[in-house]
């Protein structure tokens, strides 16, 4: 039986700072599943990249007094090296400044406009009189009009996950200087998202492998009524908007970074001398596209990204699954790069080996609800699971084989009931782990591995093979 190709993707992180463990969760989850599908015999391509055009990058660059390019070039190089130390098995980790990405995105949006899904509209947007600039998405902060969260940003509330219009923020302020903005009229280009409501509803409803949090959030979002989304912004940093008359505008980040999943695939095959093979992953209906994200990115991956692909009329594969993790809180608080709460991935490796962190994060992966990271839980997982259970079993087994059989596994002369019971347990655990991973239940699969090691220790205790050596 021919196995279909699998494109594994993880959300492109903003790199205004080094990532914290919460940012790493989707990347690490994607890495686990890429390795799983490779072991199953699929042709797997695992891609992602640094999002260098987001307004969080611009905000941080302004605060540091450097250019966005200077900031992101330095941080991109740093995270590439860190991902190697974390053993993330990317086939292509690139950047939204890649020439391949920029060219693809501009061509893509020209097609969307040619198909009649882009229009212009004059609107009022916040303008800071002190900074003398319009305030797109994260350049403006205030109170969320839906849930009352005081730290909401102009693009999205990280508390309730709603997409926001910066003009709707209560007590809005400039995130750079804190001044109350004025509102000035400006023209922007909009994507006619409501025209895809029926197709998106059908796609999400029929996508049975979607996790409940992604499906329920998305269907509720559609039911409330999709609205046209601005595709451009008044900023010098980003990909130039390719629309007639849009000189001086750049593309809003969420209309270009999700397209990086496609451009990173194109870039990979271009650099490997097979420039048309990317189409096998994006148009062959036996292929699957898997997206691993945090829950704040749900609407961009289940609504905006599929709608963009549909808008080309070219038959792109839509994401087969969008696996979302909930928040990883740190000692009771939500991890946050901007608020400096959490453990950063470079600091983590200075304290403990990557495998300690990889195991603990997957064993406590927040799949259905937020998870709280504490040092007590971390130490318990390492000492009890990795050292006392898995490490102890491996050490006992290898020591026995090395001491009595010169490092070579002996062939058993006969099997007794204890042996057969253990073999049955191995077979059953293998099936359960395989099934858990096939449904993206990584936490359950990780814990089953430790349970199997525990069974192995029981088996050694019961058999006492060292007593039967003549």
N, C-alpha and C positions, 0 to 999 in steps of 0.2 A: 504494500500500500504506500502510495506517495504521500509524504508528509508535507503539509503546506508551510510556506515561509512565515516567520514570525518577526515582526518589527516591534522591538521593545523600546519604549521611550520613557523618559522621566522629565518632569517639569523643569524648564530652564530657570535656574536660580538667578535672581539679581545678585550682583557681586559688588555692591557698594562696600560690603564688609566680607570678611571670611565667614563661611556658613556656620551655623550652629547645628546641634544634633537634630533639631526639629526639621531644619531644611534638608538634612541628609536622608531623612526617612524615605521619601519617595525614590530617591536615587538608589539607596541600599535595597529597597524592596524590588525595584526594577532589576538590580543586579542579581538578586536571588532567583528571580523568575527567568532571567536570560540564561543563567547557568542551568536551571532546571530544564528548559526547553532544549538547550544544547545536548544535555544528557539523554533526552528523549529522542534525539536524532533529527530535530528540525534544523533547517537553515535559519539561523537567528542573526539579526542585526540589531545592535543596541546603540542608540544614538541619543545625544542631548547636547547641551551647550550653555555657555554663559549669556544671560540676557544683559547686554551692556547699554541698552537704550531706554530702560525704564526710568521714570522720573525719580525713584529712590536713588538712582545713581547720580542724576543731576543735582538733587538736593544735597547729597553727601559731598559731591565735588565742590559745590558752592561753599559749603561749610569748611572744607579743607583748603579752599583757595587754589585748587588745581583744576585742570580741564577734565571733563568726563573721560576722554580718551586716555589721558595719563593715568587716571585712577583705575580704569577698567583693564588697561593693558597689564598693569602691575598685578591686580587681583586675579585676573584670568590665568596668568602664568603660575601664580601661587596655588590656585585651586586645582589646576591640572596636576601639579606635583603632589598635592595632598590626596587627590583621588587615587593616584598610583599607590600611595602608602596605605590607603584604605582598601586596596585590592578591588577597586571597582572595574569591572571588565568591559569598559566602553569599547566599541568598535570605532566610534567617531564622537569625540567631544569637541565641539567647535564653538563659535561665537556669532552673535547677531551682526558683528562687523565683518563677517566673512563676505568676500566679493560674490561668492556663489549664492549666499543667502540674500544679499541685497538685490542682485539681479533677478533672482527667482521671485522675490516678493513684489517687486515693481511690475514684472510681467504678469504675475498672478492678478494683481489688483486692476491692471488695465483690462484684463478679460472680464473681471467681475463688473467693471464699469460699462464695458461694451455690451454686456448682457442686460443692462438696465437696472442694476441693483444699487446704484450710487446716485445720490442727489445732493445738492447744496442747500444749506439753510442758514439764515442769519440767526444768531442767538446771543444772549447775554452771558458773559463769562466773567469770573472774578479777575480783577486786575489790581496788582499791588502798586500803589503810588510811590512807595519807598524804593522797592526793587525795580520799578519801571518795567514790569513784564506781566503778561497773562499768567494765570496760575492753573496749569493743567493738573488734573488728578491729585497726585501726592504733594504738590506744591501748596495745597490748601487743606486745612484741617478744621474740624468742628464737631458738633454733636450730631449723631445719626438721627434722622427724622423718624426712623422706624423703631429702633430699640433704645434710643437715648444714650448710646455709648459716646463718651466725651471725646475719645481719641479717633473718631472716624476720619477717613481721608476722602478726598474728592472723587476717587474712583470706586471705592468699595469699603464697606464697614467690616473690619476683621472680627467684630464681635458676632454679628448675625449673618454675615456673608452676603448681604444685599449689594448689588451693583448700585452705585450712587451717581447722581448728577451733582457736581460741586455747587450749583446754585441752590440746591435744596438743603445744604448743611445749615444747621442752626449755630449762630454765633461763629461764623466762619472767620478764619485768621490765616495769614500767610505763614507757612511752616518755616520760612527762613527768618523773617524779622518779627513776626507776631502781629503785624498791623492788620487792621480790618480792611478787607479789600473793597474796592469800588467795583461796579459792574458796567462793563463796556460791551458794545455790540461788535461782533466779528462774524465772518462767514467761515463755515466748516463744511466738510464733505461727510455725508452720513451713509451708513449701510442700512438698506431697507430690510432689517431683520424680521419684522412682522410677516412678511410674505412667505416665510419658511415655517410658520407656526405649525401647520398641519403635518408637514413632512417630519419636523423635529419631534412632534408628539408621537407620531407613529414609530419613528426610529427608537425613541427612548422606551416607549411602552413595550415594544417587541424585543428589546435587547435584554434577554432574560439573565445574562450573566452580570449585568450592571449591579453593583452593590446597592442596597436599599437607600443609603444616604444620598448617593448620586441620583438615583432614579426619582426619589420622592422630592428632593430639592428642585430638580429640573422640571418635573411635571407641574409643581406648584408655581414655579417661575413662569412657565408658559401660560398656565391658567390665569395668572394675574394680568396677563397681557404683555407680549413683547413690544418693545419700543425701538424705533430706529436708534442706532448707536453711532456716535461721532467717530469717524475713522482718522481724522487729522487733528493736529494740535499746533499751537503757536510755539514752536521751539526750534532751535538750530541743531539740536543733537538728536539724530535718528535717521531713518531712511526717508529721503525726499518723497513726498506724496506725488504719485505719477499721474495725477489728474490735470486736465487742461485748466489753467487759471489758478492752480494751487501752489504757485511759486512762493517759497518762504515757509511753506507748511511741511511738517513731517508726519509720518504715519503714527497713529496712536499705537502704543506698544503691543496691545493685545490683538491688533490686526496684523502684526508681523511676527511676533515671537512664536505663536502656535504653528505658523507656517514653517518654522525652523525644523519641525519633525520631517517635513518633506525635503527641505533644502539640505539638511544634514545627510539624508539618504542619497540625494543627488551628489553631494560633495564626496561622500565616501567612494562611490563607484567611479566618479571622475578621476579621483586620485589613484584608483586601482585599475585604470585603463579599460573600464567597461561602462561607458557613460550612459547607456540606455537601460541598464539592468535595474535601476531604481524603480522602473515602472512595474516590475514583477511584484514588488512589495506594496505598491499603491493602487494597482489596477487589477491584478490577478485576484479573482474572487475566492481562491483557495487560501490566500494570504490573510493574515490577521494583524491588526494594528492595536497594540496595547499601550495605554497611557497610565503612568503612575504619578499621582499628584497628591497634594494636601487638599483638605476639604474647601479651603478658601478659593481654590482654582476650579471648582466644579462648573460654574456657568460658562467659563471660557472654553472648557473642553467638551461639554455636552450640548452646548447651545451655539456659541459663536463659531468655534472651529468647524463643526459639522456643517453649519449654514454656509460658511465660506466655501467649503469643498463642494457643496451642492450648487453654489452660485456659479461655478465654472461650467456646469453642464458637461463635464468631461468624464464622469463615472469614477471618481476617486473612491477608494475604500474609506468608509467612516470608521472611527474607532470601534473595535469589536468589544473592548472593555476599557472602562475608566476606573481604575482601582484607586480608591481614595483612602487616605489615612486621616484619622481625627488628630487633635492637637496632642503633642507631647509637652506637657507642662513641666516646669522645673521647680521643684520644692513648692508646689501649689500655685505658681504663677505661669502664665502663658509665655513660652519662649519667644523672644523678640530681638531681632538684630538692632532695630532702631532704639529700643529701650535697654539694650545691653543685658538682657535676662537670658540665661541659659549657659550651655557649655559649648565652646567653639571647637571645630573639628581639628584644628591644629593643637590647641591646648589639650584636648582629649588624648591625643597620641603621645604627648609628653608625659602623661600620667600612667597610661596603661596601653598594652598592645592592641592593635586594631581588632583582632579576633574577639577580645573581651567585649569591646563595644558592639561589634557586629552581632554577636550572640545575644547580648542583653537587649539591644534595640529590637531585634526580631522576636525574641521571647516575650517582650512586653509591647509589641507593635500595637498602637491604638487603632484597632480595626472597626470597632462598633461604638466606641465612646472614648473620650479623652483619657489619657493615661498620665499619671504623675510620676516623674522621675525623681527618685531620692537616692542618696548614697547608700542607705541601708538596703534598698532593693538591689542596687548594683552589686554590692558586696555579697549579698546572699546568693545571687545568681552565679557569680563567679566561684565562690567557695563551695556552695552546695551542688550546683549543676555541673559546672565545667571541671572543677578540681575533684570533689569528692565522688561524683557519679561518673561522668564521661572520662575524665582524666584517670581516675582510679582504675576503671575497667580496661582502658587501653594500656596503662602501665602494667597491670597484672598480667594481661594476655601476652604482651610482647616480652616481658621478663621471663615468663614461663617458657615460651617458645625458644627464646634465646638460650636460656639455661639448660634446657633438656633436649632440644631438637636442633641445635646449631642454627637457629634463626629460620628454619624451614618448617612450614606448616605440615604436620604429618597427616597421612590419609588414615581415617579411622577404620579399624578392622570390622567393627560392628556398632550398631546404634542401639541404645537402650531406650526405655520410655522417657527418661529425662531428656535425652538428646532429641528425640522426636518432638517432644513438647516444645523444646526451645526452637527447633526448626519451624514448627507451626507458628510460633509467636513471631519469629522473624518475618515469615511470609505475610502474616496478618498486619504487622506494623508497616511493612513496605507498602501494602495496599492502602492503608490509612494515610500514610505520609503522601503517597502519590495523589490520592484523592483530594487531600487538603490543599496541596499545591495547585492542582488543576482548577480548584475553585478560589485560588488566591488567598487561602486561609493560612498565611505564612506563620502566624503566631502558633496556631494549633500544630502545624507540621514541625516547627522547631521544638515544641514541648514533647511531641511524640518521639523525636530522636533521643531526648534525654530519658524518656520512659523505657525505650529499647535498651539503652546502656544500663539502666537500673535492672532490667531483666537479665542482661548479661552478667552482672555482678551476682545476682541470685543464682544463676546457673553455675558459676564458678564455685560459689559457696557450697552448693548442693553436691556438685560432682567431685570436688577436691581432687583434681587430676594429678596434682603433685604427689599424692599418696599412692597412686597406682603405678608410678614409674619404678621399674625393676633395676 
